[in-house]
């Protein structure tokens, strides 16, 4: 698990990852304004290891998740990380990544699988599932979902991300993932739930 320190909430500065703006429009004769964020489109991949019948997932610290676990009256200035530890910001997710290169979505997916989980796959081993709008209230960026089966002997790297990423690889059996998504406080994005339910309906063996 990641360890965080020296957390400070600061005013927004210009970012290469998101661009906030406001749209004004008239709806049914009523003048309205809506604040939006322009972000990159992305890919996500459901990875199933058929050697051991486990889903290969990732867990990482998400500042937005962490921030929203802190009471409103304490979301400013320096944050007490002894009181609010990094565990509050850990999110269990599918392998995923933004589309920030001149590559096809399946090529981006192939790269993300290798970088985050260490498995080397070819593009023809990656199955297209669906594309859908993500964050419809703020960005409506497009996410493309894929499915990929791997084996133990296809793991060629340690995984865990690149550069300054800190990604933990998590393997879960089908009974374990069923239990997780049946919980009442799921620290995972909606796209994760969609991907897992798609897998359980379309790929999982009922006896596993």
Secondary structure, DSSP 8 states (H G I E B T S, - for coil): -----S-EE------SSEEEEEEEEEETTEEEEEEEEEE--EEEEEEEETTTTEEEEEEEE-HHHHHTTS-GGG-SEE--TTTS-GGGGEEEE-EEEE--SSS-HHHHHHHHHHHHH-B---GGGEEEEEEEEE-TTTT-EEEEEEEEEE-GGGB-S--S-STT---EEEEE-HHHHHHHHTSSS--S-HHHHHHHHHHHHHT--TT-
